[in-house]
């Protein structure tokens, strides 16, 4: 069985199924469209190359004096490689528009016999509703455990982060400690719900676009230095 929600490329999905050598049925779910977009999702290699160049120029302008010429690989630049990448990216973007059909077409070309499941029965729909109810109950239970958990000290929080096997109470304590350190306010049910919906990345972006604009350059310099150290 396989669940392909549109993150992997079409070729990656087909290769994953091909690795199952046994002659057995393969039950899979395929998303209607892919989720990944390369260079804005354009299906034109020329547009991808153009947008990539503009993006690179913008990054260098933002870095300003923080740009280190040692990372400039002009001497080793190969236009053929960039063109090949742009063509591959355009193909991937085009396949993502018809993700399911592209995979099925490739599987049929490789000799697979593709059969489709029937429409969901009333029992299947009822089961889906029950799963959603159970999911919401588990979320509410986890939220309550987080609210009731004690606030960890810095040393306790660090210990929990480094610990692999944790009890339910320890996981709840770690979650509460993380929220307290991220937002610097008491943890409430509303805060937990907002964090689950992705509020922190939005707040961070808002900060860097307003009060923290002066820190953007330093943040990008640190990111470049970290990337260089990993080379």
N, C-alpha and C positions, 0 to 999 in steps of 0.2 A: 504494500500500500504506500501511497505517496500523496503529500499535500503540497501543491505548488501554487503559492499565492501571488506570483508575479515578481518575486525578488530575483530568482535565478534567470539567466538568459535561456533562450529556446534551446540552444545547443547543449547547455549544461543539463537541462531537464532530460533531453533525449539520451545524453551520455550516462546519466544516473540510472535510467531505466535499462540501458544496454548492459550495465554492469551485473545485472541479475541474469546469470547464465542459465539457470534452470528453466525448463519449459513449463512455466506456471503462469496463470493469469496475473496481470498486474492491475490492481484497482487504484486509480488515481483521481485526484481532484485538480482541475485546472482553472485558474482565474480567467475571466474574460479578457482582461487587459493587464499588461505588465505595470509594475509600480516604479521601475527605475527609469530615469531620464538622464541621458548623457548629454552634457553641454546644452541644456535647455530642451532636449527632446526633439531637435530638428532631424528630419530624414534626408537632409542634403549635406553631403560631405563639405561642400564649399561654405555653407552657412556655419557648420560646426567649426571649421578652421578659422573663419573670420571672428566668430564669437570668442573662441579660445584666445586668439591674439589680443582682442580687446580686453578680455578678462585679465590676461597677464600684464598688460600695460597698466590697468587700473590698480592691480595689486602692488606693482612697483612704485606707482605714484603714492599710494597709501603708506607704504613702508618708508618712503623718503630716504632720509639719511640712514635708516636702519637696514637698507638693502646692502647685503654683503656681496661684492663682485666675485668672491671665491665660489659662490654657488652658481654662477653663470656658466653654463656649459656650451658656449657658442662654438668652441673649437671642436666639440664632439657632436654637434647637432647634425642630424640626418633628416632631410625633408621627406625622404621616401618613407621613413618610419612614421612620421606625423601624418602623411597622407593615408598610409595603410590604416592607422588608428582611426582617422576620421571616417573612412569608408566603413570600417567595422562598427563604429559607433552609430553611423547612420542606419546600417542594416539592423542593429539591435533596437534602435528607436522605432523603426518601421515595424519590426516583428512585435514589439510591445503593444502597438496599437491593435493588433489582432493576435494577441498572445495565445489564446486557446486554439484558434484555427491554425496558427503557424506551427504549433507543436504537433497537432493532429496530422497536419499535412506532412510534416517531416517523418512522423512515425509510420504513416501509410507508405511513404516513399521507401522507408527502410524495411518494409515487409510486414509490419504489425497489422493485425486484424483488430481494428478499433470498434468497439461496441459501446453504446451509450445507455446509461441508466434511465429508467422510466421516471415520470414525474413523481414527486413525493406523495406518498399516501397520507390520508388524514392522521394515521398513527405516527408517521414521520414528523408531521408538523406539530403534533402534540408533544412528541419527544423533544423537539427543538425548543418549544416553549418551556418545558420542564427544565431543560439544560440552562436556559436563560435565567429562570427563577433561581436555580441552584447557584449559578454564577453570582447573581446579585446577593444572595444570602451569604456566600463566602466572602464577598467584598465587605459587606456590612460587619461580618464577624471579625475580619482582619482589622477594619477601622476601629471597632470597639476594643480589640486587644491593644492596638496602638495607643488609644486614648488612656486606657487603664494602666499601661506599662509605666514603670518609674523612669524618671529622667536620668540618663547615665552621666557620670562625670567624664571628663576628657580621657582619662586613663581607662575607664571602663568601656567607653565607646571605641577607643583604639583596640582594646583587647577583643571586643566583639567583632570588629572588622577583620581582624586577623584570624579569627576562629572559624574553622570549617564546619564542624558538626555543632549545630545550635538547637536548643529547645525552642518550642513555640514562644515562650516568654522572652527568651533572649533575642529572637528575631524581631518581636514587637518592640523591645527596648531599643534595638539598633535602629529600627525604622523611626522611632520617636526621636532618638538622638540626631539622626540625619536631618529630619525636618526642623528641629530646633536650631541646628547649626546653619542650615540653608537660609531660613527666613528670619531668624533672630526674634521670634515672637512665640507666645504660648501655642501649643498644638491644639487645634480644635477640629471638630468634625468637618467644618466648612473648609479649613485649610487642607485637610487630607484629600477631600474631593477635588479641590482646585489643583493640588499637586498631581493627582492621578490624571487629570485632564491636560497636563503639560504646562502649568503656569510658570514654573521656574525658568525654562528657556526663554519664554516671552519676556519675563521681567529682566533677565540678563541682557537680552537684545535691546530692550527699552533703555536700560542703564547705559550701555555703550553708545547708543544713538543720542543720548541727552547729557546727563551729568558726567558720565564716564568717558566722554570722547577723548580726553587727554590720555587716558589709559589704554586706548586701542593700539597705539603704536608699540607701546611696551609689551602688550599681550602678544602682538604678532611677532615681535622680535624674539620673545621667549619661545613661541611655537616653532620659528625657524631654527633657533638654536637646538631645541629638543629634537627636531627632525635631523639636523646635522649630526648630533651625537649618536643617533640610531643607525647611521650609515656605516 
